[in-house]
Each structure stands twice: as structure tokens, then as C-alpha cells.
Amino acid sequence: MAEAADLIIGIDAGTSVMKAVAFTLAGRQIASASVRNSYRTGDDGSVTQSLDQTWLDCARALRGLGEKVENLSARAAAIAVTAQGDGTWLVGAGNRPVGDAWL
């Protein structure tokens, strides 16, 4: 028998850490997992981040959360995603990155 969808998964692509958190529908946090984020600082002070690496890090954080929460994917009622407050994350054909994100 399938479990009822009883969790909300939050994903935050922060500047320093990629986080995945599971909440009950009432908003109580039950587990979290994170992966250190990586970015590059240019000689001119610019900061960029690989979108391909960000996607891989997101998947790693979600797998880590799945190791802590039984049947996570079947129990997910919704997924909410947020990221840095400033930045430009451009994608083109096929939703592929056109370059690194500017932070």
C-alpha cells in the first residue's frame, strides 16, 4: 500500500551550502542534509558558480535527506526551492546553462 504524501521538501541553494530539508505538512522540521557549495571568485571580484555542479550538489543533498527519511520520494507532497537573493542563472536551449551563474 502506498504511503500518503505527508512531507514538504525544501531546497535552498545558498551561497555557502546546498540544503535539503523535510517538513511535516504542519511545518515541523524532521530531517535535513547539506552539501558544501562551491564558487569561484575572479580577480575583478566577480563570483560565479557552475550550474552543472549546483545541480549535482542538489541531487547529493536530496540523496542525503533520503537516507534520513524513509520513503522520502513517495511521501513528498510538494517541493519548494529557493536560492541566493542576487544572481543571474541563465539557461538556454533544452534548459541547459549558457554559462556559469553570476552571484
QUIBEL-V934352 format. One record per helix or strand of 2 or more residues. SS is the DSSP state (A for helix, B for strand). FROM is the first residue (numbers start at 1). LEN is the number of residues. If there is no record, write none. Layout:
# QUIBEL-V934352
SS & FROM & LEN
SS & FROM & LEN
This chain:
# QUIBEL-V934352
B & 7 & 7
B & 17 & 8
B & 29 & 8
B & 40 & 2
B & 47 & 3
A & 51 & 18
A & 72 & 4
B & 76 & 8
A & 93 & 3
B & 101 & 2
